[in-house]
């Protein structure tokens, strides 16, 4: 079984498919990458080169995969940054195509829109498209805290408010919501939380907050979470494994003089996490 990953690609560094493909493969998953943009580097550098692919070109690649009779082997569709509504429409069409061939397939969406301190960094109209069209189609959603608040049309500061917001988003479509970069009133200043909410309950993991400011961490987290989710293990263990694997990369990045995520250097701990962080059941 394989994962259809529709995301950006950078030649230098790790973001989009460049942050997702290798971790997914290292965790034993076949990946069919579909590229939405091909940039020299991620936009965090302030300058980059390379083309945006048209929605028509992206759709042609996906149609070609379907022509090979492969869609029945696809167990998940993964999407991240969607630069325009027409690209988002292609992603939703791909999800529908996959599910026609394999009704058990999962659509995992990282609704990339913005973050605390930066606000929205996507073009006007994309956040609303995400909320109104994409979220209802998703089975698994991985917003950061800022994005969750937008999707739920609220502003959360307490853990109770965050859980209520996640429930509100779940009511719109996705069964599983993983909230990243969570900072609530009870999160210590030197810690960062990851909160998983689903029909069976809610859990939280907490890691040290390291002085790392790099792109691609959300793409990495979503990919690792999806890989573990598809292994059909207990959801609490999925959260613990994801937290341990991703933190290993963040820790290696903090110790490195390089700006980019140290995914390759930390690959053994990513694939075989030390399970250092326990999940606290919240309800």
C-alpha positions in Angstrom: 0.0 0.0 0.0 1.2 3.5 -0.8 0.7 7.2 0.1 -0.1 9.8 -2.5 1.7 12.9 -1.2 0.6 16.1 -2.9 2.9 18.9 -1.7 5.6 21.4 -2.6 9.2 20.3 -3.2 12.4 22.1 -2.5 15.9 21.2 -3.9 17.8 22.6 -0.9 16.6 21.8 2.6 13.4 20.3 3.9 9.9 21.5 3.4 6.7 20.0 2.0 7.5 16.7 0.2 11.2 17.3 0.9 10.4 17.0 4.6 7.8 14.2 4.3 9.0 11.7 1.7 12.2 10.4 3.3 10.6 10.0 6.8 7.7 8.2 5.3 10.0 5.9 3.4 12.2 5.4 6.5 9.1 4.3 8.3 8.4 1.7 5.7 5.9 3.5 3.4 5.8 3.6 -0.3 5.3 7.3 -1.4 4.0 8.6 -4.7 5.1 12.3 -4.6 3.1 14.8 -6.6 4.8 18.2 -6.8 2.8 21.4 -6.6 5.8 23.8 -6.6 9.5 23.1 -7.3 11.5 25.7 -5.5 15.2 26.0 -4.9 14.6 26.4 -1.2 11.8 27.1 1.2 10.4 30.6 1.4 11.7 31.2 4.9 14.9 32.4 3.3 13.1 35.4 1.8 14.3 34.6 -1.8 13.9 31.5 -3.9 13.7 30.4 -7.5 11.6 27.8 -9.4 8.2 27.3 -10.8 4.7 26.9 -9.4 3.0 24.0 -11.3 -0.4 24.8 -12.7 -3.5 23.0 -11.3 -3.9 21.4 -14.8 -0.3 19.9 -14.7 -0.8 18.6 -11.2 -4.1 17.0 -12.2 -2.4 15.4 -15.2 0.2 13.7 -13.0 -2.5 12.3 -10.7 -4.6 11.1 -13.7 -1.5 9.3 -15.0 -1.2 7.4 -11.8 -4.8 6.4 -12.0 -4.2 5.3 -15.6 -1.7 2.8 -14.3 -4.5 1.2 -12.3 -2.7 2.0 -9.0 -5.3 3.9 -7.1 -6.6 0.8 -5.4 -3.1 0.4 -3.8 -3.3 3.8 -2.2 -4.1 3.8 1.5 -3.8 7.5 2.2 -3.6 10.9 0.5 -1.4 13.5 2.2 -1.6 17.2 1.5 0.1 20.3 2.9 0.4 23.8 1.6 -2.2 24.6 -1.1 -1.2 27.8 -2.8 -4.4 28.4 -4.7 -8.1 27.3 -4.7 -7.7 25.5 -8.0 -4.8 23.4 -6.6 -7.0 22.7 -3.6 -9.8 21.5 -5.9 -7.3 19.2 -7.6 -6.4 17.7 -4.2 -10.0 17.2 -3.3 -10.6 15.5 -6.6 -7.6 13.2 -6.0 -9.1 12.2 -2.6 -12.4 11.4 -4.3 -10.6 9.4 -7.0 -8.6 7.4 -4.5 -11.6 6.7 -2.3 -13.6 5.4 -5.3 -10.9 2.8 -5.8 -10.3 2.2 -2.1 -13.1 3.3 0.2 -10.9 2.6 3.3 -8.2 5.2 2.2 -7.5 8.1 4.6 -7.2 11.7 3.7 -4.7 13.4 6.0 -4.5 17.2 5.6 -2.0 19.6 7.2 -4.0 22.9 6.7 -1.0 25.1 6.2 -2.2 28.8 6.6 -0.3 30.6 9.3 1.3 30.6 12.7 1.7 32.7 15.9 3.8 35.7 15.3 3.5 35.6 11.5 -0.3 35.5 11.1 -1.7 34.2 7.8 1.0 33.7 5.2 -1.2 32.3 2.4 -3.0 34.3 -0.2 -6.4 35.8 0.6 -9.2 33.2 0.2 -7.1 30.2 1.0 -8.0 30.1 4.8 -11.7 30.2 4.0 -11.3 27.5 1.3 -9.5 25.3 3.9 -12.1 25.8 6.5 -15.2 25.4 4.2 -14.1 22.9 1.6 -11.0 21.0 2.7 -11.7 20.3 6.4 -15.0 18.6 5.7 -13.3 16.2 3.3 -10.4 15.3 5.7 -10.3 12.2 7.9 -7.2 13.4 9.7 -6.3 17.0 10.3 -3.0 18.4 11.8 -3.4 22.2 12.4 -1.1 24.1 14.6 -2.6 26.0 17.5 -3.0 29.2 15.5 -4.7 27.3 12.6 -7.0 25.4 14.9 -8.3 28.7 16.3 -9.0 30.0 12.8 -10.8 26.9 11.8 -13.0 26.9 15.0 -13.6 30.7 14.7 -12.3 31.2 18.2 -9.3 32.1 20.3 -8.1 29.5 22.9 -5.9 30.0 25.8 -6.9 27.2 28.2 -6.7 23.5 27.6 -10.5 23.2 27.9 -11.0 25.8 25.3 -8.5 24.0 23.0 -10.3 20.7 23.4 -13.6 22.3 22.6 -12.2 23.9 19.5 -10.8 20.6 18.3 -14.3 19.0 18.9 -15.9 21.8 16.9 -13.5 21.1 14.0 -14.0 17.4 14.3 -17.8 18.0 14.0 -17.1 19.4 10.5 -15.6 16.2 9.2 -12.2 14.9 10.4 -12.3 12.1 13.0 -8.8 12.7 14.2 -7.3 16.1 15.0 -3.6 16.5 16.0 -2.9 20.0 17.2 0.8 21.0 17.0 2.7 23.8 18.7 0.2 24.0 21.5 0.8 26.7 24.1 -2.0 27.1 26.7 -2.1 28.7 30.1 -0.7 25.6 31.8 2.2 25.0 29.3 5.5 25.9 31.0 7.5 28.6 29.2 10.2 26.1 28.4 7.9 23.4 27.1 5.7 22.7 24.0 2.6 20.5 23.8 1.1 18.2 21.2 -2.6 17.4 21.6 -4.4 14.5 19.9 -8.2 14.5 19.9 -10.4 11.8 18.5 -13.7 10.0 19.2 -11.9 7.7 21.7 -10.5 10.5 23.9 -7.8 13.1 24.0 -4.1 12.9 25.0 -1.2 15.3 25.4 2.6 15.0 25.1 5.0 17.6 26.3 8.6 18.2 25.1 11.3 20.7 25.9 11.0 23.9 23.8 14.3 24.2 22.0 15.7 27.4 20.3 15.0 26.1 16.8 13.3 28.2 14.2 13.1 26.3 11.0 10.6 25.5 8.3 9.3 22.0 7.6 8.7 20.8 11.2 4.9 20.7 10.6 5.4 18.8 7.4 7.6 16.3 9.2 5.2 15.9 12.1 2.2 15.2 9.8 4.2 12.7 7.8 5.4 10.8 10.9 2.0 10.9 12.5 0.3 9.5 9.3 2.9 6.7 9.0 2.3 5.6 12.5 -1.5 5.9 12.2 -1.5 3.6 9.2 0.3 1.0 11.2 -3.0 0.6 13.1 -1.4 0.8 16.5 -3.1 2.3 19.5 -3.7 6.1 19.1 -1.9 6.9 22.3 1.1 5.0 21.1 0.8 6.8 17.7 1.1 10.1 19.6 4.1 8.9 21.7 5.9 7.6 18.7 5.3 10.7 16.7 6.5 13.0 19.5 9.6 10.9 20.2 10.6 10.7 16.5 10.0 14.4 15.7 11.7 15.6 18.8 14.8 13.5 17.9 15.0 15.5 14.7 14.4 18.8 16.4 17.0 18.0 19.0 19.6 17.1 16.3 18.8 20.3 14.5 19.3 22.4 17.6 22.7 20.8 18.1 23.7 21.4 14.5 25.2 24.5 13.0 22.9 24.0 10.0 19.6 25.8 9.6 17.7 23.0 8.0 16.0 20.1 9.7 18.5 17.2 10.4 16.2 14.5 9.1 18.9 12.4 7.6 21.3 12.7 10.5 18.6 11.7 13.0 17.0 9.0 10.8 17.8 6.1 13.1 16.1 7.7 16.1 13.3 8.8 13.8 12.6 5.3 12.7 13.3 3.7 16.1 12.2 6.3 18.6 13.3 6.0 22.2 9.7 6.6 23.4 10.9 9.2 25.9 7.6 11.1 26.3 4.5 9.7 27.9 1.0 10.6 26.7 -1.2 12.2 29.4 -4.8 11.3 29.0 -7.0 14.4 29.1 -10.4 12.8 28.9 
